[in-house]
Amino acid sequence: MHLTDEEQDILARGDALADAFREQIQVGEFFGAERMVPVSNAHFMGDPEVFGDAGAAYLARLTAAGLRTAIPTSRNATCVDLEHLESFQQSKELAQGEIGVRKQLTALGVMAVNTCIGYQTLYQPRLGEHVAWGDTGTVAYANSVLGARTNYESGTASLLAGMTGRTPAYGFHLDENRKANAIVRVAATMGDLAHWGALGAVAGTRYRGYDNVVAFVLPDGVIPSSDALKHLAAAIASYGSMAMFHIVGQTPEASTLDMARGERGLLGEGEFSQADLEEFMGSYSPDDLAPDVVVFTAPQLSMFEIQDLALKLEGRKIREGTKMIITTNRSVYVEAERTGLLQTITGSGASILQDTCWYLMDPAQQRKSFGWNTLATNSAKLANIVKAHGYTPTVLTTAECILASTVALVASGAVSTQKGN
C-alpha cells in the first residue's frame, strides 16, 4: 500500500496511534486497497451485547493508551434504554456494561449520541466527502442520497478511522464501484413509508450482493422524502447487503440513467409493479385479530415521523393486549417532549424509547417474557430481522398499523369496544 509521508510518520511514532494505523493498513491490504483516504467524519457501531467482554477490554486498552478521536466521531444506536429497564425487562448487567462503554467512548472523544439517523439530526456529509461510517442503512443513505463515500465499517474500523482521520481506499470510496449494474423501473403507487421499504426489500432480494448498485427509475412527479429514502436504504441493505443505490434524476450521482450506469456492465433490469408491492405487503381488516406488538423502529424515527404518529394517535387508545413501541434518538425525543407530541403519543398508551432500536433489545427474550408472537410494523427491515427471533411479522402501512393496534375514544372519554373503530 502506498503511504504518504505524513502516514509514514504516523507508523514511525511507535505508539498506540501507530498500532491503530497498522490495524487499518492490514484491513486495507486484505481488501486490496492501494492507498488510504482522508475522512472527515466517523460513525461507530458497537454495544456491549454485541462485542461482550473482549470488546470492552479493547476499548479499555485504547482509553488507557490515551488515544482520542481526531475528527468528529459519533456512536450508533445501542441495545438498551436506561430509562425503561424494568418495563422491558432489560438485563441490569447489560445496562451496567452500557454505562461503562459510554464512559469509555466519551474518554476517547466519541459523541455517544446513540443514533442511527445522525444524517437527519447530527451531520450530513457533502457530495464526494469521504467518511467512515458503520450501520448498514446509514451507510446506504450516505452513499446514495448524500453522495458521500463510505463502506460498511466495522466497529473497530470506524473507531480507528476516527483516531487517524483515514480509512483504506477500496469499495465505495472508488468511482468505478459506485456505478449501477441493475435497473428497477418503479410502476407501483408509493403512498407510504412502508412501500419504500418494500421496494428496497424486493430490489435487494433480486440483486443481492454488496458490490451491486441499483438505479431506480421512478414515475414522473414522484419525489420521495428523506424518511422514505431512509426506509429504502435500510431495507435494501437488510435484504440485499447493498451499500448504495441511485434514483435517476434525484440522487446526486444520477442526473441521468447514463450517468448512474457509466460503463459498468448490466447485471439485470426489471420492474417493481403494483403486484410486486401487494405481494410483499400485508393487509389489515377490522375483523382481523390485533397483533401482539406494533413497532415503529429500524431506523429510529425522525421528528416528522413522530409528528405523523401523534396526529394519527390523537383521540385513540392502544388496544388491550397489544403493545406499541416507538424508538427515536435523544434529540428527537427531547424536541417531541417540548412540542407536546410526546405527551400525545404516550397518552395513547404507546411507549417511546430513546438511544436504541428495538430489534437490538433482545426481542427474543421479550417474546418469551411477554408472550408476544405476532408483530406489525411499517419497517421492512424490522420484519426481515424479527423472523429470526421467533416472531410472525406483517408489514403494514403506517395508518394500518395504527388501525390494527388502537381503538377510538368516544366523546365521554370511554374506549369504544368496536373493532377497528
C-alpha positions as CSV (number, residue, x, y, z in Angstrom):
1,M,0.0,0.0,0.0
2,H,1.3,3.5,-0.9
3,L,1.5,5.7,2.2
4,T,2.1,9.5,2.2
5,D,5.0,11.0,4.1
6,E,2.6,12.0,6.9
7,E,1.2,8.5,7.1
8,Q,4.8,7.1,7.2
9,D,5.4,9.4,10.1
10,I,2.4,8.0,12.0
11,L,3.9,4.5,11.7
12,A,7.3,5.7,12.8
13,R,5.9,7.0,16.1
14,G,5.8,3.5,17.6
15,D,3.0,4.4,19.9
16,A,-0.7,3.4,20.3
17,L,-1.7,5.6,17.4
18,A,0.8,3.8,15.2
19,D,-0.6,0.5,16.3
20,A,-4.1,1.7,15.4
21,F,-2.9,2.8,12.0
22,R,-1.2,-0.5,11.4
23,E,-4.5,-2.3,12.1
24,Q,-6.1,-0.1,9.4
25,I,-3.4,-0.9,6.9
26,Q,-4.0,-4.6,7.5
27,V,-7.7,-4.2,6.7
28,G,-6.8,-2.2,3.6
29,E,-4.4,-4.8,2.3
30,F,-7.0,-7.5,2.9
31,F,-9.4,-5.6,0.6
32,G,-6.7,-4.7,-2.0
33,A,-6.6,-1.0,-1.2
34,E,-3.7,0.8,-2.8
35,R,-3.8,3.8,-0.5
36,M,-5.5,5.4,2.4
37,V,-8.0,8.2,2.0
38,P,-8.6,11.1,4.5
39,V,-12.0,11.1,6.1
40,S,-13.8,14.0,7.8
41,N,-16.3,12.1,9.9
42,A,-16.7,8.7,11.6
43,H,-19.7,6.8,13.0
44,F,-19.0,3.9,15.4
45,M,-21.4,1.0,15.8
46,G,-20.9,-1.2,18.9
47,D,-22.6,-2.0,22.1
48,P,-21.8,-4.4,25.0
49,E,-24.4,-7.0,23.9
50,V,-22.5,-7.5,20.6
51,F,-18.9,-7.1,21.5
52,G,-19.0,-8.5,25.0
53,D,-16.1,-8.6,27.4
54,A,-13.5,-8.7,24.6
55,G,-14.8,-5.5,23.1
56,A,-15.0,-3.7,26.4
57,A,-11.4,-4.7,27.1
58,Y,-10.4,-3.4,23.6
59,L,-12.0,0.0,24.4
60,A,-10.2,0.0,27.8
61,R,-6.9,-0.6,26.1
62,L,-7.4,2.3,23.7
63,T,-8.5,4.5,26.6
64,A,-5.6,3.6,28.8
65,A,-3.2,4.4,25.9
66,G,-4.5,7.9,25.9
67,L,-5.9,7.8,22.4
68,R,-8.6,10.3,21.3
69,T,-10.5,10.9,18.1
70,A,-9.0,13.4,15.7
71,I,-12.2,14.0,13.7
72,P,-15.9,14.2,14.7
73,T,-17.0,10.7,15.6
74,S,-20.5,9.7,16.7
75,R,-22.0,6.5,18.0
76,N,-24.8,4.4,16.6
77,A,-28.0,3.2,18.4
78,T,-27.3,0.9,21.4
79,C,-29.1,-2.1,22.9
80,V,-30.7,-0.6,26.0
81,D,-32.9,2.3,27.0
82,L,-31.6,3.0,30.5
83,E,-34.8,4.7,31.5
84,H,-37.0,1.7,30.6
85,L,-35.0,-1.1,32.1
86,E,-37.7,-2.7,34.2
87,S,-40.7,-2.2,31.9
88,F,-38.9,-4.0,29.1
89,Q,-37.1,-6.5,31.4
90,Q,-33.7,-5.5,30.2
91,S,-30.6,-7.0,31.8
92,K,-29.2,-4.9,34.6
93,E,-25.7,-6.4,33.9
94,L,-26.1,-5.2,30.3
95,A,-27.2,-1.8,31.4
96,Q,-24.1,-1.5,33.7
97,G,-22.0,-2.6,30.8
98,E,-23.6,0.1,28.6
99,I,-22.9,2.8,31.2
100,G,-19.2,1.7,31.3
101,V,-19.0,1.8,27.5
102,R,-20.4,5.3,27.3
103,K,-17.8,6.5,29.8
104,Q,-15.0,4.9,27.7
105,L,-16.3,6.3,24.4
106,T,-16.6,9.7,25.9
107,A,-13.0,9.5,27.2
108,L,-12.0,8.5,23.6
109,G,-13.7,11.6,22.2
110,V,-16.7,9.8,20.7
111,M,-20.0,11.5,20.9
112,A,-22.4,9.0,22.5
113,V,-25.5,10.3,20.7
114,N,-26.7,6.7,20.2
115,T,-28.4,7.2,16.9
116,C,-28.7,5.5,13.5
117,I,-30.2,8.7,11.9
118,G,-27.4,11.1,12.5
119,Y,-27.7,12.1,8.9
120,Q,-31.1,13.6,9.8
121,T,-30.2,15.1,13.1
122,L,-26.5,15.5,13.5
123,Y,-24.3,15.7,10.4
124,Q,-24.8,15.4,6.7
125,P,-21.7,14.9,4.6
126,R,-21.5,16.6,1.2
127,L,-21.2,15.1,-2.3
128,G,-17.9,13.4,-2.7
129,E,-16.9,13.7,1.0
130,H,-15.1,10.6,2.4
131,V,-16.4,9.3,5.8
132,A,-16.0,6.1,7.8
133,W,-19.5,5.0,8.9
134,G,-20.9,1.9,10.5
135,D,-24.6,0.7,10.4
136,T,-25.7,-0.6,7.1
137,G,-28.8,1.6,6.4
138,T,-26.8,4.6,7.5
139,V,-24.1,3.8,5.0
140,A,-26.6,3.1,2.2
141,Y,-28.2,6.5,2.9
142,A,-24.9,8.4,2.9
143,N,-23.6,6.8,-0.3
144,S,-26.9,7.1,-2.2
145,V,-28.8,10.1,-1.0
146,L,-26.0,12.4,0.0
147,G,-23.3,11.2,-2.4
148,A,-20.8,10.8,0.4
149,R,-18.3,7.9,0.2
150,T,-18.1,5.1,2.8
151,N,-18.0,1.3,3.1
152,Y,-19.7,-0.7,5.8
153,E,-17.1,0.0,8.5
154,S,-17.0,-2.4,11.4
155,G,-16.9,-1.1,15.0
156,T,-13.1,-1.2,15.3
157,A,-12.6,0.1,11.7
158,S,-14.7,3.2,12.1
159,L,-13.3,3.9,15.6
160,L,-9.7,3.7,14.4
161,A,-10.7,5.9,11.4
162,G,-11.9,8.5,13.9
163,M,-8.5,8.5,15.6
164,T,-6.3,8.6,12.5
165,G,-8.6,10.5,10.2
166,R,-8.1,8.0,7.5
167,T,-9.6,4.8,6.1
168,P,-8.5,2.3,3.3
169,A,-9.5,3.4,-0.2
170,Y,-11.4,0.5,-1.5
171,G,-15.1,-0.3,-2.4
172,F,-17.4,2.7,-2.4
173,H,-14.5,5.2,-2.0
174,L,-13.6,4.5,-5.6
175,D,-15.5,5.9,-8.6
176,E,-15.9,2.7,-10.6
177,N,-17.6,0.8,-7.8
178,R,-20.4,3.4,-7.4
179,K,-21.9,2.9,-10.8
180,A,-25.2,1.0,-11.2
181,N,-25.2,-2.5,-12.6
182,A,-29.0,-3.1,-12.2
183,I,-32.1,-1.1,-13.1
184,V,-35.5,-1.2,-11.5
185,R,-38.4,0.8,-13.0
186,V,-41.0,1.6,-10.4
187,A,-44.6,1.2,-11.6
188,A,-46.3,0.8,-8.2
189,T,-48.1,3.5,-6.2
190,M,-45.7,4.6,-3.5
191,G,-48.0,6.1,-0.9
192,D,-46.4,5.2,2.5
193,L,-43.0,4.8,4.1
194,A,-43.7,1.0,4.2
195,H,-43.9,1.0,0.4
196,W,-40.4,2.4,0.1
197,G,-39.1,-0.3,2.4
198,A,-40.9,-2.9,0.3
199,L,-39.1,-1.5,-2.8
200,G,-35.8,-1.9,-1.1
201,A,-36.7,-5.4,0.1
202,V,-37.7,-6.6,-3.4
203,A,-34.8,-5.0,-5.2
204,G,-32.4,-6.2,-2.6
205,T,-33.6,-9.7,-2.8
206,R,-33.4,-9.7,-6.6
207,Y,-29.9,-8.3,-6.9
208,R,-28.4,-9.3,-3.6
209,G,-24.7,-8.5,-3.2
210,Y,-22.5,-5.9,-1.5
211,D,-20.9,-4.9,-4.8
212,N,-24.2,-4.4,-6.7
213,V,-25.8,-1.0,-7.2
214,V,-29.4,-0.5,-8.3
215,A,-30.6,2.5,-10.3
216,F,-34.3,3.2,-9.6
217,V,-36.4,4.9,-12.3
218,L,-39.5,6.5,-10.6
219,P,-42.7,7.7,-12.3
220,D,-42.7,11.4,-13.2
221,G,-43.6,13.6,-10.2
222,V,-42.7,11.0,-7.5
223,I,-40.2,12.6,-5.2
224,P,-39.5,10.5,-2.0
225,S,-39.0,12.3,1.3
226,S,-35.9,11.8,3.5
227,D,-37.8,9.3,5.6
228,A,-38.9,7.4,2.5
229,L,-35.3,7.2,1.4
230,K,-34.3,6.2,4.9
231,H,-36.6,3.2,4.7
232,L,-35.5,2.3,1.2
233,A,-31.8,2.4,2.3
234,A,-32.4,0.4,5.4
235,A,-34.3,-2.3,3.5
236,I,-32.0,-2.6,0.5
237,A,-29.1,-3.1,3.0
238,S,-31.0,-5.6,5.1
239,Y,-32.4,-7.8,2.2
240,G,-29.6,-7.2,-0.3
241,S,-26.5,-6.4,1.8
242,M,-26.2,-3.4,-0.6
243,A,-24.4,-0.2,0.3
244,M,-25.6,2.1,-2.5
245,F,-28.4,2.8,-4.9
246,H,-29.3,5.6,-7.3
247,I,-32.6,7.3,-8.1
248,V,-32.4,8.7,-11.6
249,G,-32.9,12.4,-11.8
250,Q,-32.9,12.8,-8.0
251,T,-29.8,11.5,-6.2
252,P,-26.6,13.4,-6.7
253,E,-24.7,10.9,-8.9
254,A,-27.6,10.0,-11.2
255,S,-28.8,13.1,-13.1
256,T,-29.5,10.6,-15.9
257,L,-29.5,6.9,-16.2
258,D,-26.4,7.0,-18.3
259,M,-24.7,9.0,-15.5
260,A,-25.8,6.4,-13.0
261,R,-24.5,3.5,-15.0
262,G,-21.4,4.8,-16.6
263,E,-19.5,2.0,-18.4
264,R,-20.5,-0.8,-16.0
265,G,-22.0,-4.0,-17.3
266,L,-25.6,-4.7,-16.6
267,L,-26.5,-7.5,-14.1
268,G,-30.2,-7.2,-14.6
269,E,-33.2,-5.0,-15.4
270,G,-36.8,-5.3,-14.1
271,E,-39.9,-3.6,-12.8
272,F,-41.3,-3.1,-9.4
273,S,-45.0,-3.4,-10.2
274,Q,-48.2,-2.9,-8.1
275,A,-48.4,-6.7,-7.9
276,D,-44.9,-6.9,-6.5
277,L,-45.8,-4.3,-3.9
278,E,-49.0,-6.0,-2.9
279,E,-47.3,-9.4,-2.8
280,F,-44.8,-8.1,-0.3
281,M,-47.1,-6.0,1.9
282,G,-49.5,-7.5,4.4
283,S,-53.0,-6.1,4.9
284,Y,-55.3,-5.5,7.9
285,S,-59.0,-5.7,8.2
286,P,-61.1,-4.6,11.2
287,D,-62.1,-8.2,11.6
288,D,-58.6,-9.4,12.0
289,L,-57.1,-10.1,15.3
290,A,-54.9,-7.4,16.7
291,P,-51.2,-8.1,16.7
292,D,-49.4,-8.7,20.0
293,V,-47.0,-5.9,19.4
294,V,-46.7,-3.0,16.9
295,V,-43.3,-1.5,16.4
296,F,-42.1,1.7,14.7
297,T,-38.3,1.4,14.6
298,A,-35.4,0.3,12.3
299,P,-34.4,3.0,11.6
300,Q,-35.1,5.4,14.5
301,L,-37.9,7.9,13.8
302,S,-37.4,11.5,12.7
303,M,-39.3,14.4,14.1
304,F,-41.6,14.3,11.1
305,E,-42.5,10.6,11.7
306,I,-43.1,11.4,15.4
307,Q,-45.4,14.2,14.4
308,D,-47.3,11.9,12.0
309,L,-47.8,9.2,14.6
310,A,-49.0,11.8,17.1
311,L,-51.6,13.1,14.7
312,K,-52.8,9.5,13.9
313,L,-52.9,8.6,17.6
314,E,-54.8,11.6,18.8
315,G,-58.2,10.6,20.2
316,R,-57.2,6.9,20.1
317,K,-56.1,4.3,22.7
318,I,-53.9,1.3,22.3
319,R,-56.0,-1.9,22.4
320,E,-55.9,-4.1,25.4
321,G,-53.5,-6.9,24.9
322,T,-51.4,-5.0,22.3
323,K,-48.2,-3.2,22.9
324,M,-47.0,-0.2,20.7
325,I,-43.3,0.6,20.7
326,I,-41.6,3.6,19.1
327,T,-37.9,4.3,19.0
328,T,-36.0,7.5,18.3
329,N,-32.8,9.3,19.4
330,R,-32.5,11.6,22.3
331,S,-32.6,14.9,20.3
332,V,-35.9,14.0,18.7
333,Y,-37.3,12.7,22.0
334,V,-36.5,16.0,23.7
335,E,-38.0,18.1,20.9
336,A,-41.1,15.8,20.8
337,E,-41.5,16.4,24.6
338,R,-41.1,20.2,24.2
339,T,-43.7,20.4,21.4
340,G,-46.3,18.2,23.2
341,L,-46.1,15.4,20.6
342,L,-44.6,13.0,23.2
343,Q,-47.4,13.5,25.6
344,T,-50.0,12.8,22.8
345,I,-48.2,9.6,21.9
346,T,-47.7,8.3,25.4
347,G,-51.2,9.4,26.3
348,S,-52.5,6.8,23.9
349,G,-50.6,4.1,25.8
350,A,-47.7,3.8,23.4
351,S,-44.1,3.6,24.6
352,I,-41.3,5.8,23.2
353,L,-37.8,4.6,23.7
354,Q,-34.6,6.6,23.1
355,D,-31.0,5.7,22.3
356,T,-31.9,2.3,20.8
357,C,-33.6,0.5,18.0
358,W,-36.0,-2.1,19.4
359,Y,-34.5,-5.1,17.5
360,L,-31.3,-4.6,19.4
361,M,-33.0,-5.0,22.7
362,D,-33.2,-8.9,22.7
363,P,-36.6,-9.2,21.1
364,A,-36.4,-13.0,21.5
365,Q,-36.3,-12.7,25.3
366,Q,-39.2,-10.1,25.2
367,R,-41.2,-12.6,23.2
368,K,-40.8,-15.2,25.9
369,S,-41.3,-12.8,28.7
370,F,-44.4,-11.0,27.4
371,G,-45.9,-13.8,25.2
372,W,-45.6,-11.8,22.0
373,N,-45.7,-13.7,18.7
374,T,-47.4,-11.6,16.1
375,L,-45.9,-8.3,15.1
376,A,-47.0,-5.5,12.8
377,T,-44.6,-2.7,11.6
378,N,-44.1,-0.3,8.7
379,S,-40.4,-1.2,8.6
380,A,-39.5,-3.8,6.0
381,K,-36.0,-4.0,7.7
382,L,-37.6,-4.9,11.1
383,A,-39.8,-7.6,9.5
384,N,-36.7,-9.2,8.0
385,I,-34.9,-9.3,11.3
386,V,-37.5,-10.4,13.8
387,K,-38.3,-13.6,12.0
388,A,-35.0,-15.0,13.4
389,H,-36.3,-14.1,16.9
390,G,-39.5,-16.2,16.6
391,Y,-42.0,-13.5,15.6
392,T,-44.5,-13.7,12.8
393,P,-44.3,-10.2,11.3
394,T,-46.6,-8.3,8.9
395,V,-45.6,-5.2,7.1
396,L,-48.5,-2.7,7.0
397,T,-48.8,0.9,6.1
398,T,-48.4,3.4,8.9
399,A,-52.2,4.0,9.0
400,E,-52.9,0.3,9.0
401,C,-50.5,-0.2,11.9
402,I,-52.5,2.4,13.9
403,L,-55.8,0.8,12.9
404,A,-54.6,-2.6,13.9
405,S,-53.4,-1.6,17.4
406,T,-55.8,1.1,18.6
407,V,-59.5,2.0,19.2
408,A,-61.1,5.4,19.1
409,L,-62.1,7.2,22.2
410,V,-65.8,8.1,22.3
411,A,-67.0,11.6,23.4
412,S,-67.5,10.6,27.0
413,G,-63.8,9.5,27.3
414,A,-64.6,5.8,27.4
415,V,-62.9,3.5,24.9
416,S,-65.0,2.1,22.1
417,T,-65.0,-1.7,22.0
418,Q,-65.9,-2.0,18.4
419,K,-63.1,-3.5,16.3
420,G,-61.3,-1.0,14.1
421,N,-63.4,1.9,15.3
